């Protein structure tokens, strides 16, 4: 199961950290070990580290209306999203 990092900018770090959306959207896909990170020099830059059993399912979610709604709720700036997959 690959470990994946997604990093992006957010409008409000505190709102993003408190949001239940990560578990709500990724949990049903079997994603586990979700951890959050914040750049201490620039708190609008954040990252998520997680274990992903099905990358195709996660990428399909990210392209879906549900994925867009979750990012909007969390205040994610989608144009800044970068996804890295463990090699």
C-alpha positions in Angstrom: 0.0 0.0 0.0 1.7 3.2 -1.1 2.1 6.2 1.1 0.9 9.4 -0.5 1.6 13.1 0.2 -0.8 15.8 -0.9 0.4 19.4 -0.4 -1.5 22.5 -1.2 -2.4 26.0 0.1 -5.4 26.7 2.2 -7.3 29.9 3.1 -7.5 29.1 6.8 -5.1 26.7 8.5 -7.2 26.3 11.7 -10.4 25.5 9.7 -8.5 23.0 7.6 -7.0 21.3 10.6 -10.4 21.0 12.3 -12.3 19.8 9.3 -13.8 16.2 9.3 -13.8 16.1 5.5 -10.6 14.1 5.1 -11.9 11.2 7.1 -15.4 11.5 5.5 -14.2 11.3 1.9 -11.1 9.2 2.1 -12.2 6.8 4.9 -14.8 4.9 2.6 -11.9 4.4 0.1 -9.9 2.5 2.7 -7.4 5.3 3.2 -5.7 5.0 6.6 -3.1 6.6 8.8 -4.1 10.2 7.7 -1.7 12.8 9.2 -1.7 16.5 8.7 1.3 18.9 8.4 1.6 22.7 8.4 4.5 24.9 7.3 5.5 26.8 10.4 6.9 29.7 8.3 3.8 29.9 6.1 0.7 28.4 7.8 -1.3 28.6 4.6 0.9 25.8 3.2 -0.3 22.4 4.4 0.1 18.7 3.6 -1.6 15.4 4.2 0.3 12.1 4.4 -1.8 8.9 4.1 -1.7 5.2 3.2 -3.8 4.6 0.0 -4.9 1.1 -1.0 -6.4 2.2 -4.4 -4.8 5.2 -6.1 -7.3 5.0 -9.0 -10.2 5.4 -6.6 -8.5 8.4 -4.8 -7.7 10.1 -8.1 -11.2 9.6 -9.3 -12.5 11.2 -6.1 -10.2 14.1 -6.6 -11.7 14.7 -10.0 -15.3 14.3 -8.9 -17.9 16.8 -7.7 -17.6 15.3 -4.1 -13.9 15.9 -4.2 -14.3 19.5 -5.3 -17.0 20.1 -2.7 -14.7 18.7 0.1 -11.8 20.9 -1.1 -14.0 23.9 -1.2 -15.4 23.2 2.3 -11.8 22.8 3.6 -10.7 26.1 1.9 -8.2 24.3 -0.3 -6.8 26.3 -3.2 -7.1 23.4 -5.8 -4.7 25.0 -8.3 -1.9 24.5 -5.7 -2.5 20.8 -5.1 0.5 18.5 -5.7 0.3 14.8 -5.1 3.4 12.7 -4.5 3.3 8.9 -4.4 5.8 6.8 -2.6 8.3 5.3 -5.1 
